[in-house]
Amino acid sequence: MMLSYKFRLYPNKSVEEKLEESLEIARWLYNRLLKEISKARKEGRKITQKDTQALIVRLKEEENPALKKVYSKALQMVNYQLCYGAM
């Protein structure tokens, strides 16, 4: 079981911009991983959470270096939510 907490934030402008940038990068990653999972299913391949986790490392280096701006655990949570969120 995963616990979640809700907090009210009042960030200044620079912090707000950084949060928005991080959310945009997380959104991009979610959609990119979802695309890869859908492609694998269409091809009849089984793709695991470990496979998508390894893909994040490749994406950081090859496709979207902006992923390096976001804390790695946040990116791992995007992957976790994608793989187990529908359960």
BELSUL-V252825 format. One record per helix or strand of 2 or more residues. SS is the DSSP state (2 for helix, 1 for strand). FROM is the first residue (numbers start at 0). TO is the last residue. If there is no record, write none. Layout:
# BELSUL-V252825
SS,FROM,TO / SS,FROM,TO
This chain:
# BELSUL-V252825
2,12,41 / 2,48,61 / 2,64,68 / 2,71,83
